[in-house]
């Protein structure tokens, strides 16, 4: 049978309120009484009721994290930053995976509220607006880390997609390319980061007086790329020598398609990606890409939430993180 707070008080020869003060570190207790209480807790292997304790102290030291797919590489990279910084500040993570079901996410929010979490982080590739409204109503600090959608919230952590996209296209132009096409995801483009990537591409091209050619897929799967094969072929037939892709997956599937057609990368066509995911380190040719600091995004997001919880000063509403262009083997320097 588990020990109770009464058992601890009896063994330490103190009142129950004194034991509570030691556990919660709420009021001064004499060194001798504290020593006896801690000794009794150790001997009896007493475990406080964390739910009841959180109701009293208003501190659960829990952060809830809702993800759309725990098997996603994107989620795992961001989650590592969340978990490591949370552990550094003695916070535990309650991790829940919805697999993209918006109704399940709503149920998860209720569960996290019941668990008295002090903050919530949503890591997703989709946008559940009902969930955002629910979190807003709860008054609990939260952050929405989204792979695609442009989220305008107080605790947003993002990168300057337009600027780095422009810099990537500048890198392609510096290597002698002037006929460059872009490939991005069309779905909800006015609400996603894809718009900023295309804007960056078009800005760099126009700065050099070059014509633009923007292609659009329905998503990031191999079939999505194959569905626009005719447009890709048409671009190549009209002199395109390089493709700026808005996602690493699109770039990799594009390279596969080109190779299947006997077109070599980068000898015949240059290709760049966006993301810096693990596959770009092992794929050949090594993909020139934008390395998004996924770990830092997760780490900064939970740190901002902890600042709100602890009422710390100096909280920036929207943080822009620095990014790096990995200049590798998939861009050929033209003579």
N, C-alpha and C positions, 0 to 999 in steps of 0.2 A: 504494500500500500504506500502511495506517495506521501512524503512528509508535507505538513502544512505550516503556515506561518505561526500557528499556535505552538507547534512542536519546537520550532526554532526559538520562539520567545521563552518557552519553558526551560529549554536546555541552557539558553544564555542567561536566564534569570533576569529578563527585562520585559517590558510591556510590548504588546503587539505593535503599538504606534512607534516604538523605538526601532523595532525591526524594519518597519516600513520606511522610516527615515533613513536608515542605513542603505536599504535596497535602492531607494529613489534618490538618495543623496539630496534630500529636500531641506532638512534642518540640521543644525549642529548636534552632534552626539559625542559624548566623552570618548577619548581614545580607548579606554578600558572596555566600555560598553560595546564600541564598534568591534574591537578585537574579539570579544566573546560571541557577538552575533555572527561575524564572518566565519569564526571557527565552527559554530553550530551549523551554519549553512553548508559548510564543506563536509562535516561529519554526516549530516542527515541527507546530503545530496539534494538539497531543497531547490526546486525550480519555480520561480514566481510565475503566476498567471499573467502572461504578457498582455493579453487583451484587457484584463482588468487594470493592469498597471498603466497601460496606455491611456485608459479613460481618466485616470487620476492625474497623470503627469502630462497628458496631451502629447506625449512623445512615444511613437511606436518604433522609430528607427527603421521604417519600412518604406521602400519606394516600389510602386507598382509599374511593371513594364508590359505593355500589350504589343505583340508583334503579329504581323500577318502570316509569316512563315518562318518558323524557327530553323528550317533547313536552308534558308537563303543565305548566300555568301554575304550579301549586303547587310542583312540583319546581324549576322555573327560578328562582322567587323565593328559595327556601331555598338553592339551589345557589350563587347569586350571593354570598350572605353567606359560605358555606363557602370559595368560591374566593378571594374578595378578602382575607379574613383569612389564609388559608393562604399566599397570595402575600406578604403583609406579613411573615410569619415565615419566608420562603424555603422553603416547602413546596410541592411539586407535587401535583396531584390526578390520580389514575387514576380515570376515570369509566366506569362500566359500567351499562348499562340492560338489565334483565331482561324488561321488558314484562309483569310480573306472574307470570312462571313461577318457582315456588319451587325447582324442580330446577336451573334455570339460575343462580339466586342461590347455591345451594350450590356449584356449579362455580366461580362468581365468587369465592367466599370462598377456595377452594383456590388460585386464580390469584393473589389478593392476598397470600396467605401466601408464595407462591413469590417474589413481587416484593419481599418483605421490607418491606411497608408498616409504618409505626409506629402507625397508627390506622385505624379503619374507621368510616364514617358510612353509615347506611342511611336513605334518604328514600323513604317509601312510603305508600300508602293501604291496604295490606293488611298482615297479620301473618304472617310466616313464623317460627314458633316454633323449627323445626329450625335455621334460620340463627342465631337468637339463642343457642341452646345451643352451636352451633359457635364463635361468636365468644367466648362466655363461656369455653369450654375453651381457646381460643388464648392467653388472658391478655393479648391486645392491647387497649388501651383503645378502646372503641367507643361510639357513640351511635345510638339509634334514633329518628329524627324521623318521627313518624307523623301523618298528617292526621286519622285517625279514632280509632285505638285509644289507650287510656290505658296508657302504658308506665311501669312502675315500675322504673326502673334508676338506677344511681348517677349517670349523666351525662345525666339527663333534663332537657330544656328545654321548658317549657310555659307556658300562661297559666291564669288562674283562670276557667275557663269558666262555672262556676255564678254567680260574682259578677257578671261582666260581662253575662251573660244576664239576671240579675235587674235590673241597671241599665238594660238596653235595654227591658225590659217596663215599668219605672218611667217611662221616657221616654214610652212609648206612653200609659200611664195619665195622666201629666201633661198630655197633649194631649186629655184628655177621654174616652178610650175605656175602657169597663168590660167589654165583651164581646169578649174577645181569645182567639183560638185559636192553638195552636202546631203546627208541622209539623216533624217530625224523621225521621231514618232509623231504622227498627226493627232492622235486622240487627245482631246481637251487641250490642244496646244496653247490656247490663250490663257490657260490656268496652270500650265506646267513650266518647269525649268527649260524644256525643249525650246520654247519661244526665244529665251535669252541666248541659247546656243546658236540658233539660226540667225538671230540679230547680230551676234558677234561675228559669225561667218560673213554675212552680207556687208557689215561695216568694213571689215578688213578688205574684202574684194573691191568695194566701191572706192575705198581710199587709194587703191592702186589703179582705178579706172578699169577694173575687170568685170566681165559679165558673170552673173550668178546663175546657178542651176540647182534648185532645191527639190530633192526627192523625199517622199514620206512613206513610212511603213505603218502598219497597224500596231506593231509591238516589237519585241526584241527576240522572237523565236526564229529558228531557221526558216520556217514556212513563211513568216512575215517578210523576210528578205527575198525569198524565192518568188513571192507574189508580185514583186516589183522588178523582176528580172528583165522584162522588156524595156523598162525605163533605164535600168542600169546599162543594158546593151546599147540603147540609143545614145546615152551620154558618152559612152566610149567611142561609138562610131562617129560622134561629133567632136572628137578630139580631147575629151576629158582624160587627164593624166593622173589625177589624184582625187580621192574621196575623203571628205571630213565627216566622220560618223559621230553621232551624238551619244552612243553607248558602245562599250567594249564588245558586247555580244553581237551587235549589228556589224561591227568591223570584222569580227572573227568569221561570222557566217558569210559576209561579203567575200572575204579572202578565200573561203572554201569554194564558193560559187565560181570565183574567177579561176582558181586552180583547176576545177573540174572542166572549165572551158579551155584549158591550156594557156591561160593568161597568168604570167608570173608576177608575184609581188615581192619586191618592189621594182623588178627589172622593167616590167611593162606598165604597171599601174601602182601608184602609191596609195596607202590607206592609213588613216589615223583613227584612234578610238577615244573614249572618254570614260574615266572611272578608275583605271589603275588596279583592276581586280586581279586576283591570283593567276587567272588563266593567261594573262598577258606576259607573265614571267616564264611560262613553259612553252607557249605557242611559238612556232617558227614560221615566218620571221618574227622576232620579238616586236611587239606592237608599240609604235609610237603613240602615246596616250597622255591624257591629263590624269594625274594621280590625285583623287579626291581623298582628303584626310578623314576617312570614316571613323577611325578610333578617336580622333580629336573631336569630331562632331558629337559623338556619344559622351565623351569625357566633359566637354564644355557644357553640354545640355544639363547633365546631372549636377554639375558644379553651380550652374545658374539657379537651379531649383533649390539646392541646399542654401544658397545665399538668401533666397526669398524666405525659406523656412526659418533661418537663423537671424533674419532681419539685418543682414549685413549691408553696408553702404557700397556705392560704386558699381551698381548693377547696370550694365549696358543692355538696352532692349533688344537690339539685333546685332549679332556679332558676325563679321565676315572673316572667315578663316583663310589663311594663305594656301595656295595650291602650287603644285609643281608639274611642269611638262617633262615627261620622260621621253627624251629624244633617242629613239632606238633604230631598228633596222627596216621598218616598213615604209620609210620615205626615202626615195632615191634622189640624189642630187643630179639634176639635168645639166648637160653641158651648155 
